Amino acid sequence: METLEYDVVVLGAGPVGENVADRARAAGLSTAVVESELVGGECSYWACMPSKALLRPAITRADARRVPGVSQAVRGPLDAEAVLAHRDEFTAHWKDDGQVAWLDGIGADLYRGHGRLDGRKRVAVTGPEGDTRVLIARHAVAVCTGSRAVLPDLPGLAATKPWTSREATSSARVPGRLVVVGGGVVGVEMATAWRALGSDVTLLVRGDRLLPKMESFAGELVAESLTEAGATVRTGASVSAVERDGDTGPVTVTLAGGERIECDEVLFATGRAPRTDDLGLASVGLEPGSWLTVDDSCRVEGSDWLYGVGDVNRRALLTHQGKYQARIAGAAIVARAQGVPTLDAGPWGTHAATADHLAVTQVVFTEPEVASVGLTLAEAEAAGHRVRAVDYDLAGVSGAALYADGYRGRARMIVDLDREILRGVTFTGPAVGEMLHSATIAVVGEVPIDRLWHAVPAYPTISEVWLRLLETFRDNNRP
């Protein structure tokens, strides 16, 4: 059995693993990367890129339909074939040659196959032909294997061949009728995309609203828009069984009350689990299939060499947050390898993923978009902060009125009343995703409210809502 030594061994070649490898190589550490599927990972082939390629035409058409002089020109259906072909281009037709070339370019060694931990600082890699080699890490092993979709334990589900997020973003055809189970980000984005492409969509949500982890108005506006687009949105709907007629026939979804809904495909967007079940965790005293508990440098608790970066640590299951963690973890691995005696591990330090706690960013690419950073009102209050929610109707901003007739949206900032800084910001409305970074800088930089008055938004843009939010806060604080 061949044995090779590296400074750093990375399990998983998605965006997170790539960034860990990049930081290690930039510091001169020899690095091996192990990947069992495609280099580029979930984001490149079954999540971020294909889903946004499917959604962009839907959002563009919705915007254009609200602009006088353009609306009559875009009344027809989307060209589904062209949209799917465009999606395929963005996934490089599910080939990873370009990403492999990038890894080669930074000088990292790629090992294709299934990697498993095999004791302290050891990774056994079983290749496609069944050959096995052992990679020994001098300094660190980083687990960057991401997460997978979880399917509920329902009668008949396995035989139904249900869609998960992977099938929903890679399907080569538009289903005539699609049932989407789950009202989180994947559920609402895929309901938006496939409804725009012509599917008769029914969205089933067990709870009482969409996007339950975000401010309540966000889910309300998205539900309104989906309904107006022709989708059926049902809350308080729990699925009890699923059955398909033969291998390719229609699917019957049975609800808890006995109601039956027939469709051509059913998508379950009901949660994620870490891809750690067959990773050899038991060989290092950890439970197979578990999330990895880490410190702010992403080092696994109780270990001096094992790191869990990205989805596997459950801190923020988002590609950009995982890449952020990878930059932090990479810097920490390098510092420890170089014998730096004390890491910069305090809040907002070089070796601390503080944003995972205080400034997670997210954009939901529905129509309307939802963009958020930091804490919601409920989260801020639960954390013990004395806060106030300041709301403003985005339709009252000149830039929004110019953007589209009948613009609907809402903005909220969460003000810490003791420190007079922002704890969180949420925007809902067309084109708000590109406004998020200004809010992120305000939250991360802990910019005082008094200083924000000097950040003058250009007129007439939608970002003028910042001035309106500040005015609303001032008016509410008058004696």
N, C-alpha and C positions, 0 to 999 in steps of 0.2 A: 504494500500500500504506500503510495507516494505521499511524502510529508513535505510541506513547504512552509516557510516562515514569512510573516509580514508584520509591519508595525500595527496595522489596523485591518480588521476583517469586517466587512459590511454585509449583512444579510438583507437582501432586497434592493433592487435597482430602480425603484420608483423615484419620484422627485426628491423624497426625503433621503433615501440612500445615496442618490447622486450628489446631493449637497454635502452630506457627511464626507463622502469620498473626495469631493472637490476641496473642502477645507483641509483635510488631511494631506492631500497631495500638494496643495499650495504651500504647506509648511515643510514639504520635503519628506513626509512619512510614506513609506511603501504601503500600498493599499490594495486589497483584494475585494472584489464585489461578487456576491453570489446571487444568481437570479434563476428562478424556476420557470418563469413565463417570459414576458416581453420586457426588455429594458425600456424604461419609461413608466412602467407600472399602471395602476388603475386609472390615474388621472389622465394619462395620455390616450388611452384606448377605450375605456369604459365609463368614464366619469366626466371630469371637467371639460375636456376638449370636445368630445362628441356631443355632450348634452348642450353645450353652449352653441355649437354649430347648428343643432336642431332648433334651438330657441331663437337665435338671432333673426331669422326671417319672420317668425311669428311676431316678435316685438316690433320689428321695423314696419311691418304691415299695419299693426295696431296704431303705431304712432302716425303713420302717413294718412290713415283713414280719418284722423282728427285735424288735418291741416287743410284749410280751404284752398282750392286750386289743385290739390293733389288727390284728395279723397276719392273723386270719381274715377281716377286712373287706376286705383288699386282695389276695385270691388270684386275682382275674380278670386278664385281659389289659389293657394300656393301651388307651385310646381313641385309636387312631392318628390318626383324622380330627381330633379335638380338639387333639392335640399338634401336628399340622402346621399347623392354623389358628392356634394360639398362636404358633408359629414365624413364621408370616406376619405376624402383628401386630407382632412384635419387629423385623422387617425393614421395617416400614411398607409392606408389599406391594411392596417394591423400588421405592419412590418416594422421592425425596430432597427434597421440598418443605420439610420441617421443617429440614433441615440447611442448605438454601439460605437460608432465613429467618434462621438463626443467623449465617451469614456476612454477610448484609445488616446484621444487627443490630450487628456489630462494625465495620462500615464498610469491609470488604474488597470489592474488585471481583472478581466471578467471570467468567471467560472459559471457555466450554465449547468443547472442541475438543482437538486433539492439539498439545501444545507440544514444541518442539525447540529445543535450544541452537543459536544462530546466531552464534557468536563471543562475544567477551568481553562479559559483562553483557547479552547480547541473547537473547531468546526469541521465536521465530516460532510463532504459533498459527494452525493451520488449523482453521477452524470447521466445523460440521456441513454447511454449504452450500458448502464449498470455498473460502470467503473466507479471506484471510490478513492478519493484522496482526502488527506487531512490538512487543513490550514491552521497554523498556530499563530496566534496574535501576540506580539511582544507587549503591546500596551492596551489595546481595547478591541472588543467585539461590539458592534452596534447592530441591534435588531431593528430593522426598518421594514418589516414585512406587511404592514398595513392592516386593513380589516376586510371583512367579507360580509355580504348580506346575510341576514338571519331570516329564515322562514319559520313561521309558527307551526306548532304541532297540531295540524288539522286533518281530519279524516279525508282521505282521497287526494291530498295535496301533491304528494310526490308523483303520483301517476299522471297528474294534470300537466306536468312540465310547465310550472308557472314562470313568468318573467320575474327576474330581479332587476336591479339597476343595470346589470351588464346587458341583458337582453333588450331592455328598454332603450338603451343608447346605441345598440348595434343592429337592431332589426333591419332587414333588407326590404321589408314591406310595411305598409300602413294597415293595421288591423281595422276592420270595419267597426267593431265594437270593442272597447277596452275598459275593463274595470281596474281602477287603481285603488289599492288598499293602503291607507296611511296618509296622514295629512302633514308630514314633515316636508323638508326641503325637496327630497327626491320625488315624493308624491306630487307636490304641487307643480314642480318644474316639468315633470313628464306629462302630467295632465294638460298643462299649458301647451307643450310642444305637439303632442299627438292630436289634441283637439284642433289645433291650427292646421295640421296636416290632413285633417278630414275624418279622424276617428270619432265615433260617438262615445264620449267618455263619461263614465260614472265614477266619481271619487267618493270612497267610503272611509269615514273617519270615526274611530271609536270614541274619541273625546268630543268636546263641545265646540272646538274651533280648530282652524288650520294654524300651522306654525306656532305650536303651543309654547315654545321656548323663547319666543320673541314678544314684543309688545302686542297687546291684543288687537289694536287697530290694524296692524299689518295683515294678520290673517283674515280680518273682516273685509278689507279692501280687495285682497286676492280672491276671496270667495265670491264677492260681488262680480268681479271681472270674469272669472271662470263661468259663472252662471250666465252672464250676458253673452259670452262667447258660445253658449250652447251646451256647456257641460252640466251634468247633474252633480251637485255637491250635497252629500248627506252626512250629517253629524250624528253621533250616538248610534252608529251602525257597526255592529260587531259580526264578523264572519264566523260561522260555525262549521261549514263544510264546503268543499270544492270538488267538482267532478267534471271530467271531460268525456265527451262521446267519442270513443275510440282514440286513435293516436293524434288525429288532426281535426276532429270535429269541434263543435262549439263547447264552451265551458259553462257550467252552471254553478253560480256562487249562491250559497244558502246563508241567509242572515239568521241571527239568534232567534228572532221571532218566527222563523219559518218561511219568510219571503224568499223567493228565488229570482235571481237575475241572470239572464243568459248573455254571454259575450263570446268574442272570438279569442281573446287573450286576457289573462289576469296578471297584473303586476302587484307584487307584494313589496312595499317600501316601508318595512316595519322594524328596522333597526339593524345594527351592525355588531359583529363580534370580532375579536382580534384573531389574526392569522398566526396563532401560536400553538395550536393543538398538536402539530406534528413537527415541533421545533427542537425537541430534546431538552425541554426546560427541566425535566426531572433530573437530568444529569448534573444540574447545578443547584438542586434543591428548590426549584420553583414548580408551581402547579401547571401541568400542560393545559393549554387553552385559556389561560388566565390573562387578564390585562396586566401589564408590567407597571408596578408602582415605582416612580422615579423621583429624584430631587429636581431642583430647578436647573441643574446642568444636564438633566436627562439621564443621569447615572442611576441604575437600578439600586433601590435601597438594600443595604447590606452587602453590596459588591464594590470592589475597587477597580473593576475592569469591564463590567457589562453595562451597556447603555440600551435604553428602549426609547426610540425616537419616532415621532409621528403618531399615527392612529393607535399603535400598540399600547401607548401609555394612557389613552382615554382622556387626555387633558383638553384637546380641541380637535375634533375629527374633521379637519379642513386642510386641503393641500398647502395653502399659503402659511398656515400656522405650523404645519409639519416642517416646511422648509425653513421657517424661522427657528424652530427647535433644532433643526439640523445645523444651522449656522452657530447656534449657541453651543450645542454638544460638540461640534467639530472644534470650536475654539477651546473648549474645556479639555478635550482629548489631547490636543496639541500642547496646551499649557502643562498638563500633567506629564505628558511624555517628555517635555523639556525640563521637568523638575521645578517648575514655578512653585514656590513654597506656599503661597496663599492666593487663591483664586478671587477674582472680582465677582463675588457671588451675592452681594446685596441687591436690593430691589433696583431694577434697571441696569444692573451691572453687566459687564461683558460676558460673564459666564452664568447668567440667570435668565431663564425664560419667563420674565415677569409678565409679559403681555398675555400669557396663557391664563393668568388670574384676573387681570385688570383691563385688558384692551383687546380682546378677541374681535377680529373683524369678520364680517360675512355679508355677501350679497346673494340674494335669492333672485334669479333671473326670470321671474315671472312677469306678467303684465297686470298690474304695475310691478316695478322692481321694489325690493325691500333691501335696505342697506343699514347695517348696524355695527356699532363698536362699543365695547365696554359693557356696563351693567344695565339691565332693564330696571324699571322702577321697583319691581318686586324683589329683584336680586339685591339692589342697593339697600333697600329697607331690611331685608333678611340679614345682610352683612353688618347691620347696626349703624349705618350712616344716616345722618339727619339730612334728608334730601327733599327736593321739590321737583316735580315734573313740569316742564314748561312746554306747552303745545302750540303749534301754529298750523293753520290750514294752508297748505302749499298753493291752493288755487288763488289765494290772495296775493301772490307774488307776481309781479309783472312778467318776469321771465317765464314763469309757468304758463301764464295766459297766452304768451306769444308762442310757446312751444307747441301747444295743442289746444284746440277748442274743447271746452268741457274738462280741462285737466282736473284730475282728482288725486289728492295726496295729503300727506300729513307729516309733520316733523315734530320730534320731541327731543329735548335735551334734559338730562338728569343733573341738577345742580346740587353739589355738596354745599349746604348752607353754612357750615362751620368754616370751610376753607375757601369757599366761593371759586371752586374749580368744577369741571365737568367730570362726572362719573360714567356717563354713557350718552350716546346719541343714536336715534333711529330715524331714518327717512323712509317713507313709502310713497312712491309715485313714479311716473315715467322718467327715465334717465337719471335717477338719483344715485345709481351705483358709482358714477364718476365723481360725485360730491363726497364720497365717504372718506377719502384720505384727509381732507381738511379736518373732519371731525376726529379722525384717528390722531392726527398731530396735536389737536387741542387736548385730547384725553391723555395721550402718552406724555406730552410735554407739561401736563398739569398747568396749562395756561390760565392765569387768573382772569376772571370775568372782566375786570377793569381793563386788562390788556386786550382782550378780544374786541373791545369797542374800537380799537385802532386798526383792526384787520378789516379793511374796507372792501366789501364785495362789489364787483363790477356791476353796473346797471346796463341793460336789463338782463340779468341772468337768474336762473333758479336759485343759485347760491346766495342771492340776496335774502333768503330766508334766515340766514345767520343774524342779520340786523333785526329782522322782525322778532326772532326768538329773544334776543337781548332786550329789545324794547318791551316785550311782554313780561320778561323777568323783572325789569326795572319798574314797570307800572304796578305789578303785583306786590312789589316790596315797598311801595310808598307808604308812609305813615297814614 
